[in-house]
Amino acid sequence: MGRTVKTGVLCLILFIALILRLRGLTSPFLDDQAWRQCDTAGIALWMSGRLADFPAVFFPRLSYDGITPQRVELEFPFLPYLTACTWALFGQADLWGRVWAILFSLWSVVGIYRLGSALFNERSGLWAAAIYAVIPLGVFYGRVMMPEAIAQAFTIWALDAAARWRARAYGRVWIPGLWLGLAVLSKLPQLMIWPVGVCLVYFGLRQDKQEAGYGNKEFYRRCLVTGVVYGLVSLGLPMLYYSWVHVGSVQAGRFASGILQGQVIHAQIPWLSFAKLTAHTLLYLSGVLLVTAFNGLARLIRAWTAQPRSASALCLFSGLAVLYVGGVCLAIPLDYYLTPVLPLLALLAAHALEGMEIRVRTLTALILMGLLLLRLGTVEMSGKYAVQNAYQTQALWLREHTARDAVLVLSAGEPMTFYYAQRTGFRLLDRDDAAAFAQLQQLPAQYFVKLPGDARTGQFWQEVGNRYPLAGPGVYRLEE
């Protein structure tokens, strides 16, 4: 396959990936994971007008649980900052947040092609890119206002830089270390690929030793120096940042560290988590993809001596993925926590296809790609793209009919109204109606909002209606 043909095939893959990710491009951030999307967009909204306020602009703030935006412990806000910059140029619109996510997702497709080419060959790289481009979970989270797309891009390019790194040809190891540090800053679970990067760098040192011909003593010295530099760059930046946002955050313990402590380390995993994880795996990853990837892993193990670097790195990645899925994804059975394993599945499945006879490969590829594409059109995936317009309708009324400094109280935990109304406020998180009503009377707010789909009892709303006048669609005025 010539260079021109390979370039054409890669461009075709990118075009298909782009088309798939354009679905719902102009929709508001009210499809699946609306809460987390509006959190990210809310940070971008707070950043607007503060883009040059360094470094404070990179300490995320969210406009709920207080009369002013509150500092929170989250990952480094790459996507909010880029979105806020775009808003400054073209005006605020949800479209731009999705555009940035799509661009990073397409960059990931190019990266997985390069990584597959570095680990195996260019044909395997194209297979990996094609598979990664159409995985349903990757398609959906490649166009949402969440950090998954950026984290995936930095992760893939970090592994590619580590796989291609050579001390003699590319200089210092800080380059792959920096990519990995950016990946961990983007999303803390990307820390799982750090040992994989170390493994790839080690094989780069071994190859450099063979080419240069120096002795074991010099080799071990270089391993030590390279490992220290790589570790400081790849882990130092994330440690500094996460320590900074944790210490100064009012909400410390509810986000990054809270996930590790309450939701993972001390979690009691119910049987329902197994059911949810299994459903998400079969619905959004596909059983055929898992079987193909397993075949690729088996082929890799059988040819270990012929490809020690690729086999060592991907087997290590596979082991870490099993630990991650069993330790984190079971404790937090949300489908987007599965995104860190997508590059691994694409690479292993590509290696499996590359090792088949032409006819078997063609048939298997058609079945695999066909089923993945069909999954994108199922009822379950359509439900993920469905938009909850009622939140935006109510929020836009609040934006038009209330003062800019008005403080809201929401009847439940979903904070999307704050972003679309561009207001701050509080949420009634207590499930006991009596306690919630008592809290409502004490909060320094002007409006109480009955969110769409609110689950509180009729008695609660009768008491609210008796005490406070209705001012708008589900909006009660708390002050005379």
N, C-alpha and C positions, 0 to 999 in steps of 0.2 A: 504494500500500500504506500503510494507516494505521499510526499509532504502536502501537495495540493489537495489530494483526496482526503487526507486526515484532517486538514484544516476545514475543508468543506463539511465533513461529517460532524466535526465539533461545532461548527456554526449552526448546522441543522439541529443538533441536540440543544444548543442554547436557545434557538428559536422556539422549539417545542417547550422547553422549560419556561420561557418567557410567557408564551401563550397560556399555559396552564396556570401560571401565577397571576395572570391579569383578572381572573375571576373575582368579582367583588371589589375591584380596584377603587371605585368611587364610593363604596359603602362606608358608613360611619364605623367607628370602632365598637360596634355593638353586636358583632357576631360571636362565635364561640370564644371564651376567655375574654369577654368584654371588660370584666373587672380589671384584669392585668393589663389589657391594652390601654384602658383609660388611665390607669396608674402611670404608665409610661408616657402617654400623651400629656397627662397632668403635670409631670415633671418638665416636659418641653414647654408647656404653657407658662410655668413659673420662670423658666429660663429666658423667655422672651423679654427683651429689654435689658438683660443682664449678661449678654454673651461675652463681654470683655471683663467681667468681674471675676478675675482669677485669684486664687483657686476656688473661691466660695461657690462659683457657678457649678462646680462638679460635685458639690455635696447635695444630693437629691432632696427635694422638698415636695410634699403632697398636701393638698388642700382639704384635709379632713381631720377630725378629732381636735379641732382648735379654731380660734377666730382668725388665725393667720396660718399660712403654709407651715407645716411641721417638717423638721429635718428627720429623715428616715435612713435606715441602714439597708442600702441596696447596692447592686453591682454598679460599676462605673457607667455613667449615663452616656455612652457613645451615641445611641440612636436618638434619645431626646435632644442632645446638643445639635446633631446634624439636622434634625427636623426643625428645631428652633431657628437655626441659621437659614434654612430654606424658607421658613415662614417670613423671616425678616426681608427676604428678597421678593417673594411672590405672594405674600399674604397667607393668613392661616387657613389651612384646609387639611382634612384628614388624609387626603390623597397623598401628600408628600411623605407622611410617615410610612405608608405602604410602598411608595416608590423606593425609598431607601432600603427597606427590607428586601424588596425584589432584587435590587442591584447587588446587595451582599449575597443573596441566594445564588444569583447567576455567577458571581465571583467564586462561590463555593464549587459550582459545577466545573469551572475551569481548573480550580485547585485540585479537585479529586481526579481530574484527567491527568494533571501533572504528577500527582502522588502515585497513581496507578502505573504511570509510565516509569517513574523512578524505581518503584518496588518490583515491577514485572517487565512490561514492555508497553509500547504505545497502543497496541490493540487492546490490551487489558485496560489501559487508561480510558480509552473510548467507551468500552463496555461499562466501566465504573461510572463514568459521567452520565451515560444514558440511563443507567439504573437509578442513580442518585437523583436525576432530573425528574423522575416520575413517581418516586415513592410518595404515596398519599400524605403521610405525616409531614414529609419534607416540603411538599407542595403547599400545604395549608400554612405551615409555620414559616414558610419562605415569603409570606406576604402579609404578615400581621405586625401590629405595632408592639412588638415584644423583642427582647434581646436575642432570641434563639438564632435568627438569621446571621447576626453579626458574630455571635459566639461560634457558630458552625464554620463561618468563613475563616476566622482567625485560627481555629483549631486545625482545619485542613491545611492551611498554608504554613502553620507551625510544623506540622508533620512533614510536609513537602520540603521545607527548608532544612529540617533535621536529616531527612533522607538524602538530600543532595549536598549536604555540608561536607567539605573536605578542608582540613587545616591548611594544606599546601595551596589549594586553588582558591578558596573563598575567605581566607583570613580567620578572624576571631569568631568564636561560637556565640557571641552575643546576638547575632542576627536571628537564628532559630529560637534562642532564648527569649528575645523580645516578642516574637510572634506568639510564643506560648504564654508569656506574661499577659499580653493583650487578650488572649483567649480566656484566661482565668479571670481577668478583670471584667470581661463581658458577661460571664456566667460562672459562678463558683463550681458547679459540677464538672466543668471542663478540666478541673484539676486531675481527674482520673487519667488523662492521657500523658501526664508528666513522665511517668516511667517509660512510656513508649518512646517519647522524644529522647530520653536518656539512652535507651537501647539503640536507636538509630544513630545517635552521635557517637556511641561507642564503636559501632561497626565502621563509621567514617574514620575514626582514629586507627582502627585495625587496617583498613585499606591504605591509609596514609603511611602506616608503618611498613607495609609490604612494598609500596612504591618507593619510599625513601630508603628503606633498608637499615634503619637504626635499631639498636638493641632493646632488650626488654626493660632495662632500667630507664632509658629515655622514654619508652612507651608508657610506663607506669607514671612517670613524672608528668607527661602530657595529659594522661587520663585524669590525674588529680587536679591539675591546673584548669583543664577544660571543664571538669565537673563542677568545680567551685564557681567558675565564671558563669556557666550555664545555670546553675542553681540560684545564684544571687540575682541574675537578671530575670529569670523566669518566675521565681517565687518572691523575690524581694519587693518588686513593685506591687503585686497583689496584697502581700502582707501589710505593707505600709498603708495602702489605700483602705483595706477592710478594717484595719485597726483605727484609722482616722475616723471613718464614718460610724464605727461602732461606739467609740468613746464619746463622740459629740452628739449622738442621736438620742432624741427623746424616745423614739420607738425602738431603741436597741433591744435585741432579743426577739423581735417579732418577725424579722425578715431573714437575712443571711445566717446569723448565728442561731436564730430560733429554729430554722429548718434543720440545722445539724443537731441541735439539742432536743427540743421537744418533739419534733416530727420524725426524726430518724434515730437518734441514739436511744431515747427513752420511749420510742413508739411501741405500742402493742398492736401487732398486725392482725386484723380480723380476717376471717375467710373471705369477706366481701372484697378485700384488697386483691386477693388472688384472682377472683372472678373479674374484677375491673381490669387488672393488668393483662390477663389472658384475652379479654375482649378487645382492648386497645391494640394488643399485638396482632391479633388476627384481622382486625378491621382496618388498621391504618398502616401496618407493615406488610401483611400478607404471609400466610403460611408457606406459599410457594417460594417467596423470597428467603425465608428462614431455612427451608430445606436446601435451596441452591447454595446459600452461604455456608451451610454446614458441609456440603459436598466440597466447596472450595477450601474450607479449613482442613478437611481430611486429605485432600490432594496436596495441600501445602505441607502437612506433617509428613506425608510419604516421601516428599522430595526435599526434606530438610537439609540434607548435605549439599544439594545442588543450589539451594537458595537460603543460606543460613540467616542472612540479614532480614529478608522479608518474612521468613517463617518465624524467627524469634520475635520480631516486632508485632506481627499480627496475632500470634498465639498469646503473647503477653496482653495485647489489646483485648483479645477474646476473654481471657481470664478476668481482667479488670472489668469488662462489660458484664460478665456474669455476677461478679460481686456487687457492681453498681446497681444492676437491675434487682438483685435479691435484697440489697441493703437499703437502697434509696427509693427505687420505683415501687417496691411493695409497701414501704412506709408512706409514700406520697403517690397514690395511684392516679396521677394526672398524666394525660397522654403526652404532653410536651416534655416531660422528664425523660422520655425515650429518645429524644432527638440526638443526644451524644453518641448513640450506637449506630446511627444511620451511615456515617462514612465507613465503618467497619463492615456492615452488611453489604454495602455497594462494592467494596474492594474484594471481599471473599466471594461474592456471587460472580463478579467479573472474572476472577481467577478460575472459578469452576467452569464458566462458559468457554474460556480460552483453552481449557484442556480437553474439550469435547471434539469429536469428529464433526466435520462441517455440517452434515445433515442433522445430527443430534443437536448440535449447537444451535442451528437455525430453529428447529422445532422448540427446543427449550426456551430460547430467547423470545420467540413469538408468544409462547404460553405465559412466560414470566411478565413480559412487558404488557401483554394484553390484559392480564388479570390486574396488574397494578393500575393501568389506565381505567379499567372498568370500575375499580374500587372508588375512583374519583367521582363517579356518577351515581353512586348508591345513595339510598335514603339517609344513611348515617352521615355521610360526608355532606350531603345537602343541608342536613340539620346544623352542621358546624358553620356553614356559610350564612345561615338564616340570621336576619338582623332584627333586634328588639327595638323597633322604632318608637315604642311608647316612651322609653326613657328620654330620647332626644326631643320628642314633641313637648313633654312636660318641662324639660330643662330649658328649651328655647323660650317657652312662656315665662319662666322665671327670669331669664336674662333680659327679656324685653319689658317686664312689668315690675321689676324690683330694682332697688338701688344697687350700684356696683359694690358697695360695702355691706350689703345685706348678708346676714348670717343665717344659714339653713340648719334644720335638723331633719335627717332622713329616718324613715320608720324602720329601716333594716340596714344590713351591712354593705349592700352594693353601692359603691361610691361614684358610679358613672355620672350621676346628676351633677356632681360638683364640677367635673370637667366641662360638660356641655353648657351648664349654666354660668360657668366662670365665676363661681362663688365659693366661699369657704364655709365650714360648719362642723356639725357633729353627727354621729350615727347612734341610734338606739340599738345597742347590741344585746341588751338583757332580754332573754326570751320570756321572762315573767312579765305579763302585761301591767300588773299593779306597780312593780318596781320601775318599769319603763315609763309609765305615766307620771310617777313621782319625779323621775329624772328629767322628763320633758319640762316640767314646771320650774326647774332650777337652772336650766341651761340658758346662757345669755344669747338668745337667738330671736330673730323676728318672724321666721316662717317655719312651719312644720310640713314636711312633704310625705304624702302617702305614695310609696313607690309602686309601680306596676307589679302585680302579682304578690302584693303584700300578704303575709300569712297570719297576721294578728287577728284576734277574735273580733266578732261584731260588737261585743260589749266594750272593748277598748275603744273602737272607733265611735261608738255612741257617746262615751264619756268625752272624747276629744271634740265631737260635734257640739255637745252641750256647752262646752267651755270656750271653744275658739270658733270664730266665724270662718266660713269657707271663702277664700279669696281667689282661687283659680282652680285648674284641673288637678284635684287631689292636693291642693295647697291650702293650708290653714294659717291665718295670721295670728301670731302669738302675742303681739303688742296691740294696744288700743290705738 
